[in-house]
Structures are given as structure tokens and as C-alpha cells.
Amino acid sequence: MKAIVITQPGAPDVLQIAERPIPHYGPDEVLVKVTAAGINRPDIFQRKGNYPPPPGAPQDIPGLEIAGTIVEAGNNVKRWKVGDKVCALVTGGGYAEFCNVPESQCLPVPKGLNFVEAASLPETFFTVWSNVFDRGKLQPGESLLIHGGSSGIGATATQMAKALGSKVYVTAGSDEKCVFCKSQGADEVINYRTQDFVIEIDRMTGEKGVDVILDMVGGSYTQRNLKVLAEEGRLVMINTMEGKNVEIDLSIVMLKRLHITGSTLRPRSVEFKAAIADSLEKNIWPLLASGKIKPVVNAVFPAHRAADAHILMESSGHTGKIVLSFDL
Ligand SMILES: NC(=O)c1ccc[n+]([C@@H]2O[C@H](COP(=O)([O-])OP(=O)(O)OC[C@H]3O[C@@H](n4cnc5c(N)ncnc54)[C@H](OP(=O)(O)O)[C@@H]3O)[C@@H](O)[C@H]2O)c1
């Protein structure tokens, strides 16, 4: 099969097409003929050598999400059969013509969506469900602040939180990105390059603060996040793009009874991911089928142009998701 491999850690041009054997699949796995594969920021970190894949995952083929058709199924597979169209969360190896995946990490392609749209879903939908709703315990009627509101994660979090009855505030790095965030349903948008989010959230919430923050920035945002959390508020970290070592005033945690948490999805067990898949299929897949939640694909690149897709993501010029197609 053809695969896009990381030939060595480095710039986007280290991504090259190579011939690889079609992967083996286990008794609880299916083999998917990949039509489209989503791109995520962690793929960039992996390409640069800063995000090693967990043991057992393909070491040099990136890709955390795919959509395509099941072509073979292991002996223990119960739900799926050859010919089924699925999208799936994978631990790596998504940038390839074939990918093996535990059957429990597959979900049906939502009604009305094509493979490119379906491939844009798993990584951000699993991450947002797990962090905003499971860890952050966001409830209907509560408020959510999302940093990086125009990212793939940000657009997903905005749509899900709005669909489930929360008020959504986002930060983004340009006026154009703020307009995009509004189009995703955000109630209030803050251009962090021209506005101070602490002042704006104080003003917008009448100094009450927000109930949950989804943060991928870390660094100097951390103390400011604690400032704008409401009493009993929850700060959920999913990355630290500005920096992981920070100084915070812990008294604010005690005074407002705050919770600081976070997680990384990729190294978690198959059972953990299966439980998220169940929740998504029950709570979110009907909203995708009805069009209440929509995939946001900003750009599609043929697989052999994976390097260009990474250049676009690293420029942060995109809004929403970037997808590779093996079918152009
Ligand atoms: N923990 C997990 O399990 C998990 C899983 C998936 C993704 N993630 C993380 O979630 C984040 C979003 O992922 P994604 O794939 O949706 O990313 P993405 O679409 O590439 O978006 C990232 C956005 O973050 C904003 N940003 C803010 N501060 C930044 C900084 N210091 N450096 C670079 N960008 C910055 C940029 O928009 P502005 O122009 O508005 O600044 C950029 O467009 C990433 O950090 C990723 O690593 C975590």
C-alpha cells in the first residue's frame, strides 16, 4: 500500500510517500480501506519529533483519524462486516491506504456525510467529549470558554456545547477567525490580539466568570484562566502550546474551589476510547445526522500533498479541519 511516512524528524518536506505492507489486524480489529484521513495539530508535533507515538502504534506513519470502507474483519468482530462505511479514531497510521483499528473505535459514517467530512470528526469529537463533558462536567445552562476557538477542536467544542445547551465564549487570533467562530455558534468572541480576555470575560459575565475553560495554550494564560473561572469552575488542559511551566497563585484555587484537570487521548486504552465512542454515538451522532452539528472542513489535500497540508496547519491560516484524500 502507499503511505505517507515521516522520513526523519523535521520540516513538512520530511513527509514522503512510501510503499509499506498492508497492516495486520487482530481478532478484535477491522482493516479499513482509507478514503480520507483527518489532520490534527498533534501530527505536526509528531513530525517534528516532539510527540512520540505510544508503544504498539505505527512509529513513522502519522494520522489519528480515518474514514473508509471495511475490507476485512477479525474473528471476534461482532458489529461490523466487510463493506461497512465507517470513521474511526486510530492510534497512528491514518495517513495510509489501509489502516487496522479496534472495532470499538469505529463509528458509522453519519447519515448525509461523505468520507472527507466523516474523517474530520473522530479526533476532535472524542477529545472534546472526553475533556469538556466527562472531565469538565459541562452542564446545560453553564458557560464554556474555549481558547483557540477557530481550531478543529475549537469549532467542535463550540458546536457541541451549543447543541447541548451551554453559553460559549471563545478567543481567536484575528477578526476573520472571530467571524468564523460566530458562524460555529459562539455567543461571544474575543480577538486576543486586540482584546484582553480577562477584561472581556469579566465584562461579558458581569464578573461572575465562566464554569469551564478548555485550554490548549497554557503558559501565561494559566493564571488568567484561574481569574476568569466562576466559583467551582473547571480548567481543562489539552495542550500547553505557549509553555508547560507556569507560576500560579494557588490561593485562588482554594477561594473559588476550582478544579484543574486535563488529559491526552492518544495513549488511553481501547476500552476507554470505546466508552467515548458509545457516548458520541448516543448523544452526538443523531445531531450530526440531523444537521444540528456540522463538520467544518476548511481544506482537502490529495495524500501526496501531505506536506502542503502541514504547512497550512502550521501557518494557523485555517479555520476548522484539514483533511487528506486518498481518492482524488
Ligand atoms: N489532549 C488531547 O488529547 C488533544 C487531542 C487533540 C488535539 N489536542 C490539542 O488541541 C489543540 C488544537 O488542535 P487542532 O488539531 O484543533 O489544532 P489547529 O486546528 O491546528 O488549531 C490550533 C490553533 O490554536 C491557536 N493557537 C493559540 N495559541 C497558539 C500557539 N502558541 N501556537 C500555535 N497555535 C496557537 C491558533 O489559532 P489563533 O490564530 O487563534 O491563535 C491555531 O490555529 C492543539 O494544541 C492540539 O495539540 C489535544
The ligand as an SDF file (V2000), in Angstrom:
LIG
                    3D

 48 52  0  0  0  0  0  0  0  0999 V2000
   -5.0610   16.3910   24.7620 N   0  0  0  0  0  0  0  0  0  0  0  0
   -5.5600   15.7750   23.7160 C   0  0  0  0  0  0  0  0  0  0  0  0
   -5.9930   14.6220   23.7770 O   0  0  0  0  0  0  0  0  0  0  0  0
   -5.6020   16.5080   22.3900 C   0  0  0  0  0  0  0  0  0  0  0  0
   -6.1700   15.8820   21.2620 C   0  0  0  0  0  0  0  0  0  0  0  0
   -6.2330   16.6020   20.0530 C   0  0  0  0  0  0  0  0  0  0  0  0
   -5.7190   17.8960   19.9960 C   0  0  0  0  0  0  0  0  0  0  0  0
   -5.1400   18.4380   21.1170 N   0  0  0  0  0  0  0  0  0  0  0  0
   -4.5940   19.8060   21.0840 C   0  0  0  0  0  0  0  0  0  0  0  0
   -5.6510   20.7030   20.8070 O   0  0  0  0  0  0  0  0  0  0  0  0
   -5.1290   21.8180   20.1110 C   0  0  0  0  0  0  0  0  0  0  0  0
   -5.9850   22.0770   18.8850 C   0  0  0  0  0  0  0  0  0  0  0  0
   -5.7800   21.0060   17.9690 O   0  0  0  0  0  0  0  0  0  0  0  0
   -6.2810   21.1700   16.4750 P   0  0  0  0  0  0  0  0  0  0  0  0
   -5.8460   19.9840   15.7160 O   0  0  0  0  0  0  0  0  0  0  0  0
   -7.7140   21.5390   16.5120 O   0  0  0  0  0  0  0  0  0  0  0  0
   -5.3720   22.4340   16.0680 O   0  0  0  0  0  0  0  0  0  0  0  0
   -5.4330   23.5140   14.9200 P   0  0  0  0  0  0  0  0  0  0  0  0
   -6.6810   23.3730   14.0950 O   0  0  0  0  0  0  0  0  0  0  0  0
   -4.1250   23.4880   14.2470 O   0  0  0  0  0  0  0  0  0  0  0  0
   -5.5760   24.8960   15.7150 O   0  0  0  0  0  0  0  0  0  0  0  0
   -4.6700   25.3870   16.6290 C   0  0  0  0  0  0  0  0  0  0  0  0
   -4.9610   26.8810   16.8260 C   0  0  0  0  0  0  0  0  0  0  0  0
   -4.5130   27.2740   18.0950 O   0  0  0  0  0  0  0  0  0  0  0  0
   -4.2970   28.6590   18.0900 C   0  0  0  0  0  0  0  0  0  0  0  0
   -3.1420   28.9750   18.9370 N   0  0  0  0  0  0  0  0  0  0  0  0
   -3.2220   29.6500   20.1060 C   0  0  0  0  0  0  0  0  0  0  0  0
   -2.0240   29.7550   20.6780 N   0  0  0  0  0  0  0  0  0  0  0  0
   -1.1520   29.1260   19.8690 C   0  0  0  0  0  0  0  0  0  0  0  0
    0.2490   28.8820   19.9270 C   0  0  0  0  0  0  0  0  0  0  0  0
    1.0040   29.3300   20.9480 N   0  0  0  0  0  0  0  0  0  0  0  0
    0.8110   28.1850   18.9170 N   0  0  0  0  0  0  0  0  0  0  0  0
    0.0930   27.7160   17.8660 C   0  0  0  0  0  0  0  0  0  0  0  0
   -1.2540   27.9280   17.7750 N   0  0  0  0  0  0  0  0  0  0  0  0
   -1.8630   28.6200   18.7590 C   0  0  0  0  0  0  0  0  0  0  0  0
   -4.1130   29.0750   16.6120 C   0  0  0  0  0  0  0  0  0  0  0  0
   -5.1830   29.9430   16.2870 O   0  0  0  0  0  0  0  0  0  0  0  0
   -5.0650   31.5310   16.5860 P   0  0  0  0  0  0  0  0  0  0  0  0
   -4.6850   32.1800   15.3060 O   0  0  0  0  0  0  0  0  0  0  0  0
   -6.4240   31.8820   17.0330 O   0  0  0  0  0  0  0  0  0  0  0  0
   -4.0300   31.7130   17.6420 O   0  0  0  0  0  0  0  0  0  0  0  0
   -4.2570   27.7670   15.8400 C   0  0  0  0  0  0  0  0  0  0  0  0
   -4.9840   27.9120   14.6510 O   0  0  0  0  0  0  0  0  0  0  0  0
   -3.6800   21.5090   19.7810 C   0  0  0  0  0  0  0  0  0  0  0  0
   -2.8600   22.1860   20.6880 O   0  0  0  0  0  0  0  0  0  0  0  0
   -3.6050   20.0230   19.9500 C   0  0  0  0  0  0  0  0  0  0  0  0
   -2.3170   19.5900   20.2910 O   0  0  0  0  0  0  0  0  0  0  0  0
   -5.0890   17.7780   22.2890 C   0  0  0  0  0  0  0  0  0  0  0  0
  1  2  1  0
  2  3  2  0
  2  4  1  0
  4  5  1  0
  4 48  2  0
  5  6  2  0
  6  7  1  0
  7  8  2  0
  8  9  1  0
  8 48  1  0
  9 10  1  0
  9 46  1  0
 10 11  1  0
 11 12  1  0
 11 44  1  0
 12 13  1  0
 13 14  1  0
 14 15  2  0
 14 16  1  0
 14 17  1  0
 17 18  1  0
 18 19  2  0
 18 20  1  0
 18 21  1  0
 21 22  1  0
 22 23  1  0
 23 24  1  0
 23 42  1  0
 24 25  1  0
 25 26  1  0
 25 36  1  0
 26 27  1  0
 26 35  1  0
 27 28  2  0
 28 29  1  0
 29 30  1  0
 29 35  2  0
 30 31  1  0
 30 32  2  0
 32 33  1  0
 33 34  2  0
 34 35  1  0
 36 37  1  0
 36 42  1  0
 37 38  1  0
 38 39  2  0
 38 40  1  0
 38 41  1  0
 42 43  1  0
 44 45  1  0
 44 46  1  0
 46 47  1  0
M  CHG  2   8   1  16  -1
M  END
$$$$
